[in-house]
């Protein structure tokens, strides 16, 4: 039996090439790559008095900071990231994975992100590749939301 369009769009994975990045709720920017969207916790080995019989008990510790890396092509008159790095204030970043219509299907809300590193592109006279700059952020939290 053939699958309908609705079944296919609901059950198949969303391609990663269509996404949108919004900084501080107002500045939507284009990036060639976004990485580091992970939730990670420390773990603690807990050994109690009967540990020799029952073994080690692992418990979850504190959440690690979120480290997000944003990459984009260098163009004229786009100094938003440099200004943000100079100010050093914390801002929220929203990354939305979009469907073919541009509707956000899954979103990652990075809360209170602080820029701490801005890398200039590598310059090479033998290459004709695009100049890509990279900014690294450290954030307090990450929330993932799925559209229903």
Secondary structure in CASP SS format (residue, H / E / C, confidence):
PFRMAT SS
TARGET T0000
AUTHOR 0000-0000-0000
METHOD secondary structure of the structure
MODEL  1
X C 1.00
X C 1.00
X C 1.00
X C 1.00
X H 1.00
X H 1.00
X H 1.00
X H 1.00
X H 1.00
X H 1.00
X H 1.00
X C 1.00
X C 1.00
X C 1.00
X C 1.00
X C 1.00
X C 1.00
X C 1.00
X E 1.00
X E 1.00
X E 1.00
X E 1.00
X E 1.00
X C 1.00
X C 1.00
X C 1.00
X E 1.00
X E 1.00
X E 1.00
X C 1.00
X C 1.00
X C 1.00
X E 1.00
X E 1.00
X E 1.00
X C 1.00
X C 1.00
X C 1.00
X C 1.00
X C 1.00
X E 1.00
X E 1.00
X E 1.00
X E 1.00
X E 1.00
X E 1.00
X C 1.00
X C 1.00
X C 1.00
X C 1.00
X H 1.00
X H 1.00
X H 1.00
X H 1.00
X C 1.00
X C 1.00
X E 1.00
X E 1.00
X E 1.00
X E 1.00
X E 1.00
X E 1.00
X E 1.00
X C 1.00
X C 1.00
X E 1.00
X E 1.00
X E 1.00
X E 1.00
X E 1.00
X E 1.00
X E 1.00
X E 1.00
X C 1.00
X C 1.00
X C 1.00
X C 1.00
X C 1.00
X C 1.00
X H 1.00
X H 1.00
X H 1.00
X H 1.00
X H 1.00
X H 1.00
X H 1.00
X H 1.00
X C 1.00
X C 1.00
X C 1.00
X E 1.00
X E 1.00
X E 1.00
X E 1.00
X E 1.00
X E 1.00
X E 1.00
X E 1.00
X C 1.00
X C 1.00
X C 1.00
X C 1.00
X C 1.00
X E 1.00
X E 1.00
X E 1.00
X E 1.00
X E 1.00
X E 1.00
X E 1.00
X E 1.00
X E 1.00
X E 1.00
X E 1.00
X E 1.00
X E 1.00
X E 1.00
X E 1.00
X E 1.00
X C 1.00
X C 1.00
X C 1.00
X C 1.00
X C 1.00
X C 1.00
X C 1.00
X C 1.00
X C 1.00
X C 1.00
X C 1.00
X C 1.00
X E 1.00
X E 1.00
X E 1.00
X E 1.00
X E 1.00
X E 1.00
X E 1.00
X E 1.00
X C 1.00
X E 1.00
X E 1.00
X E 1.00
X E 1.00
X E 1.00
X E 1.00
X C 1.00
X C 1.00
END
